[in-house]
Amino acid sequence: MNHRISLFFAFLTTLANPAALAAGFSPVDVLNFLTPSRTHTLHEGVTYGPLHRQRLDVYVPRAAQPPKGWPVVVFYYGGSWNRGERAQYRFVGEALASRGILALVADYRLYPEVRYPDFLKDSAAALSYGLDHAADWGGNPDKVYVMGHSAGAYNAAMMALDPRWLAAHGRSPQQLAGWVGLAGPYDFLPLTNVDAMPVFHHPHYPAHSQPLDHVQPGAPRALLLAALEDDLVNPQRNTAGLAERLNAAQVPVLVKMHTRVNHITLVAALSLPLRWMAPVLNDVVQFIQAPGRP
C-alpha cells in the first residue's frame, strides 16, 4: 500500500508541476512518464500497411517466454474516432507486457481523413498482422485477443463479431481466443456525440454498423468492463445490453462494472500509478489466462 500511495503522490506532484503544465504536458503524458521501461522491450512504428497511420508499437515482455509463446493482445485506443495516437498509450502496452502478454498498440486512420468504415479496415489489417506475425515476436498465434477502450472497444467488438472485416485478410473471428471491451459503445444510434456524428454519416447512418447487430452463436468469448457511472457511454445500454445479447446467443461473456472510476479513468487504471483505482489489469489478465471460460 505504501508503494501505491507513493506512486499516486508522484502522479499528483508531476501533474501539479507548473513547469510540466507550462510545457503542455497532459495527464496521459504524466502517466507515460511514470510508466516503467524495465518490464518490456519496445519496438516502435512497425508497419501493418502502406499508409502513414497504419503503424503499431510492439511491447515484448522481458519475462520468461512460455513454451508456446506469450498470449497476444492487439489494442485500439478511443477518442471518438477523431483523435488519439499509439504513443499516448504506452502505459497500456507496459501494463500488459508486465504480466507476460505481448501487446500491439495500433494506430488507425481517423476523421476527417476517413469515416466509417475505413477505420475498421485499418483495425482488421492491424489484427491480421497480429495473427500472422504473433510467432515472429514470441507470441502464441493460438492465443490472440483484440482489446479496446471506448471507440477502440467498438473497433474490437466489430473485429470479434462482424466477420466482414477479417475476411478481407483471409481470417475470421473464430481464430481469436477472445476479446476485451472497456467502456465500449456497442448500440449508440441515433448519435448524440457531435464528434462522432460525421464519422457515421449522421443522419444517414450506414446499415449494420452496430456491434449488437452481429452477435451470433460461436462468437469469441468476451470480457466487458465499464465504469458504473459513465456519463459518456451509457454502460447499461451498451455494456449490459451487449452482454444480454451475447448470453442469449450462448457466447461466454463476463461483465464487470467498476466503481471509483469513470469513462476515462477506467483505462487509466491500467497504468502503474492508478492501478489502485480498479482491478482492470487483473480482470484482463485473469480472462486471458483462463482459456475457454468467461
N, C-alpha and C positions, 0 to 999 in steps of 0.2 A: 504493500500500500504506500509506503514512503517513496518508493521509486515512481509510482504513478503520480503521486502528488507533486514530486519534484519536476516531472515531465510536464504536468499541466501548468505549473507556475512558470516553467521555461517558455511554454507556448504563450501564456498571457504576457510575460515580460517582453518577449520578442514582438508580439503583436502591438504592444503599447509603446514600443520604442519609437520616438519621434523621427529618428534617422531612418528607420525602416519604413515608416509611413510616408515620409517625405520622398523616399526613393521609389515609391509606388508599389511597395510590397502588399499583396493581398493575403487574406488568411490562408489560402491554399499555398501561397509561397512560403509562409511560415511553416505549415505542416511539412512541406517538402524539405525545407531547411533542416527540420528536426528528424527527418527520415534517415535511418542509418544505412550505410552502404556495405557493411560487413557481411550482410546476410545473403548477398547475391552478386552476380556479375551482370552488368547491364550492357546490352547491345542495342544501340540507338539507330533509328531510321532504316530499319530493314524494309525492303520494298516487297509489297504484295501485289502491286500493279504499276502501270506506267505513269500514272498521274501524280501530281505533287502531293496530294493529301492521302495517297494510298501507301502509307508508311505505318510501321508499328515498331514498338520497342519491346525487346525480349529480356525478361528478368529470369536468369538461370540461377536456381538455388545453389548455395555452396554446401548444403548438407549432402550427406552420402546419397548417391543415386540408387533408387530401388532396382532390383534385378530387371524389371520390365520397363523401367523409366519412370520419371515423375508424372503424376497427373498434370493435365494441361488446362489452363483457363484462358480463353480469349475474351478480353474485357472491352466494352464500349462505354464511354462516358456520356453524361447528359448535357443539357444546355439548350433544350427546345429545338434541337436540330439547327440552331443558329450560331452557336459558339462552342468553344472548347478545343483543347489540343492535348495530345498524349503526354506532353511534358508536365502538365498540371497534375497528373495522376500517378506520379512516382510513388506516392505513399500507398497506392493500391497495389502496384507491382511488387513493392517491397514487402507488404503485408503477406501476400500470397507466397512469395518466394521464401519468406522467413519460416513458413510452415511446410516447406517441401513441395510447393506447387510451382510448376513452370508457368509463368504469366506472360501473356502477349497483350499489350495495351495498344489498341489500334486507333488511328485517326480515320476519319471518313469525311467525304465532302459534305458541306453544309450549305444552307440557304444564305445568300441568294444565288450562289453558284449553281445549286441544284435544288430540286423539290422532290417530293415523293414521286417515284420510288427509288431514285438513283442512289440515295444513301444506303438503301437496303442492298443494292447491288454491290456497293463497296463492302458492306458488312459481310455479305456472303463470300466475297473474294478473300477478305481477311480470315474468316473462319475456315475457308477451304485451305488457305495457306497453313493454318494451324493443324488441320487434319493431315495435310500432305507432308508437312515438314516437322511434325512433332518429334519423330525419332532423331532427326538431324540435330536437335537441340537437347537430346537426352530425355525427351518426354515419351510417354506411353500413348501411341496412337489410338488405343482402345479405351482411353480414359480422357477424352477431350470434352470439355464443358464450355458453354458460352454463358457469359455473365454481363450484366449491365446495370447502370443506375439511371433512373428517370427516362429521358428519351433513349438512352442507351439500353435500358431494360426493355423498351418497346422493340428496339432492333434485335435484341437477344431473343425475345419472345417470337418474333416473326421468323427468325432463323430456325427455332425449335419447332414451331407449329405449322408454318406455311412452307410446303416443300418446293414452291416455285423457285426460291432464291438459290438454294444449294443445288438444285437440279441443273442450273446453268453451268455448274462446275463438275457435273457427274457425281454429286454427293447427295445425301438425303439426311433428314433429321434423325433417322433411326441409327445413324452412325455416331451420334452424340451419346455420351454417357449421362448427360443431364444438362439442365440449365438453371441459372440463378437470376432472379429479378429483384432489384432493390428499388422500391418506390416507383414501380413502373406504371405508365398509362397504357391500359390494355383495352379500354372501352370508353373513348373520350369524345365521341361525336354527339351533338354539334360542339365545335370548339368554342371555348371562351378565352383561351390563351391567345392574345393578339400576336405574339411572336410566332406561334405555330400555325396561325390561320393561313398565311400564304404558302407555307410548306405543304399543306394538304389541300391546296386549291380552293379554299373557302370562297363561296358556299357550295361549290360543285365538287363535293368530296368523291374521290375515286371509290369504286366498289371494292370490297374485300380488303380494306386497309386496316381492319381491326383484328388484333390477335385473338380476341374472343371468338371470332367467326371461324377460326381454323382449328379449333380443338377437335380432336378425333382420337379414338382408341389407338393405342400403340405409340402415342407421342412420348418423347423423352420425359423422364421423371423431373420434377421441378421443385425448387426451393423459392418461395416467395416471401420476401421481407418487406416490411413497411413500418413507417412511424405511425403510431396510433393517432397522433394529432398532426396530420399533414394537411396544410391549408393550400397546397399547390396541386397535388394529385390525390383525389379522394380515395383513401385506402379501402373503404367499404365497396364502392362501385368497382374499382379496378382490381385490387389485390384479392379481396374476398370474393368478388364476382367471378374472376378468372378461376380461382380455386374451386368454387362451386361447379363451374363448367367442367373443369378437369376431373373432379371427383365423379361427376355424372358419367364421364367417359371412361371411368376406371383407370385414369392415369395417376400414378403415385405423385402426390403433392404434399409438401409440408409448408405450413404458413406460420410465420412468426410476426406478431405486431409488437413493436418495441415502444416503451415509454422513455421519457427523458431525452428523446431525440426528435428532430423534425425532418423535413424533406431533405435538407442539405446535410445535417449532422449525422444522418443515418449512414451515408457513405463515408463521411469524415471519421466516423467511429472505427473504420478500418486502420486509421493511422495510429502509430505508436503513442503519441501524446493523448489521444482521445479514446483509446480502447475501453477505458473505464465507463464510458457513457452507455454502451450497449454491447453485448457479446456478438457483434455481427461477424467478426472474423471466426470465432469459434463455431458459429452457425454454419458458415460456408465450409469450413474445414471438415466438420463432422459430416456434413452432407456428402462431400466429395469422398471421404474415407469410408462411407457406408454404401458401397455399390449395391444396387438392386433394391434399396429401401428408401423411402422418402425421408 
